[in-house]
Amino acid sequence: MQANHFDLNDPSAGPFPSQGIVVFPLIVVDAEIFEVHYEQPQDAFEIRPTDSARLYWRGSKAHHHWIAPVDIVRLSALDNFVQVRRDDCIRILEKSEAILESIKTAFEKRSFSSIEIKPEPRGYVGLPPLLADLYRLGPRKKVRSISKRKRPR
C-alpha cells in the first residue's frame, strides 16, 4: 500500500510543512500475546502474557535505512492502547509547537543557537535531517557548525 496521497505539502511554499501525519503501524490480533525473557539466574526462559508487543521491521525496499516499529495488540486491549497513543500524540504536538518558533528563527538567522540540540545518540552524525535541510535552503549567511560545538559530557 502506498500513501502518496498523504504528501500534500507544497515544497514551493517553503521548508516548513503546513501539516503532518502521525502513523502508528499496528497489527491487532484476537488471540493471546506472549513475551519471552531469558532469566540468567535460573538459566531458563520465562513466558509471560502481555497485551501488546513491539517489533522492529526493516523490510522497506524504498527506505532501507529506516527501521519501523510495529505494535501488535490484543483486540481486548485495543481501546487502552489507542488512548495511550492518543496521549503520546498530544505530547508530541505540544513539544513540536514549543520548538517551532525557535526553528523558524534559526532558519531566518541561519544560526542554530536558538535551538537546544541535546548530545544524544540519534543514529546519524551532524544536524538532525530537518535542520540540515533548513540549513541548505536558508539565506546564505555564515553560521557556526553545531558539530564543532563543545558538547556537555
N, C-alpha and C positions, 0 to 999 in steps of 0.2 A: 504494500500500500504506500503510495506516495502522498505527501502532504504539501505539494507545490502551491495549492490554492491558499495556504496559510501565509505565504510570503507576500504580504500586502504592503510592506514598507516601500516607499518610493525613494531610491537612493539619491535622486536628484534634489530631494527636499532637504538634504543634509545628512550628516552622520548619525543624528540622534533618531532612533526609531520612535514612531508615534504610538506604537502598540507592541505588545509581546504576548506570547502564548506559552504557558507552562504546561508541560506534558509529563504525566507520571505513567510510564508503561506498567501495565497491570495485567495479571492473569488471575482470574477468580475460579476457584475450584469448590465444588460441593463435595468435599472429602476432607479427611484428616490431613494435617501437615505436621511433619516431624522434623526436628533438628537433631543432629548428632554431634556430640563433642567427645573428644578423647580425654579421659581423665588419667593423667600420668601416675598419680599416686596409687591408683587401683589397677593400672595397666589394663584399662577396659574402656569401651565406648559406652557413653550414656545417651540414650534416646529419650527425647522429651517432646511432648506435643506442643505445638505453638499455633497461634492464629495467623501468623504471616512469616514469610521468609523473603530474603532478597538475594537475587543472583546478579552477576555482572556479565553482560553479554558483549562480546567483542566480534559479532558476526556481520557488521555492516561492511559491504564491499566498497561503498562510496566514501565512507569516513572511517577508514581502518584504524586511525589513531584515537578515535573516541571509544570509550567503554560506557555502555548504557546500563544503569541499574534498572532491574525489572523486579517489581514486587509480586509475590504470589500470596494471595489472601484467601482464607476460607470464606465461603459465602456467608456463614453465620457471623463473621466478624467484619463484614464489609462496611456496615454503617459507621462503626467506630473508626475504622481505617480511613474512610473518606473524611470524617470530621478532623482527624489528626492532620491529614494532607491539606485540608482547607485552612486550618490554623497555620500550617507551615507556609502556605501561600500568602496569608496575611502578613506574617513576619517578613517574608522575602520582599513583599511590596513596600512595607514600612522602611526596611533598610535601603531599598532601591531609591525611594523618594528622598530619603535623608542624604544620599550622596549625589543625587542628580545635579544639584546646583554647583557642587564643587567640581564635578566632571565638566560641566559646561564652562565654568570659569577656567579650568585647566586647558580646555580646548581653545578658548578665546585668547588666553595669555600664552599658550604653548609652554606652560610651566606646570609641573605636577606637584608643586609644593602645597597646593590646597587639598591634596588627596592623601589620606593616610593609607599607604600600602604596606601592610604588615609583612615582615620577612618570614613567610610560611612556605612550606613545600606546596607547589602548585602543579608540578609535572612539566614545567617549562622554565626557561631562563629569560630574564628581561621583563618587559612590561606585560601585564595581562593583555590578551588579544584585543579587547575593546580599546584600551588606552593606546596600544600600538597603532591601531587603525586611526584613531583620532589624531595621533601624532603625525602620521603620514598625510592626513587630509587637512590638517590645520594650517593657519597662517605661517609663513616661513620666518620664524623668529628663532633666535638662539635659545636653547634650553639645556639645562644641566641634566645629564642622564641619571635616572634613579638607580641604574645598575651599578654606578660607581659610588653612590651614596653609602656612607658608613651605615651598616645595619646593626641594630642592637643585638647583643648576644645573650 
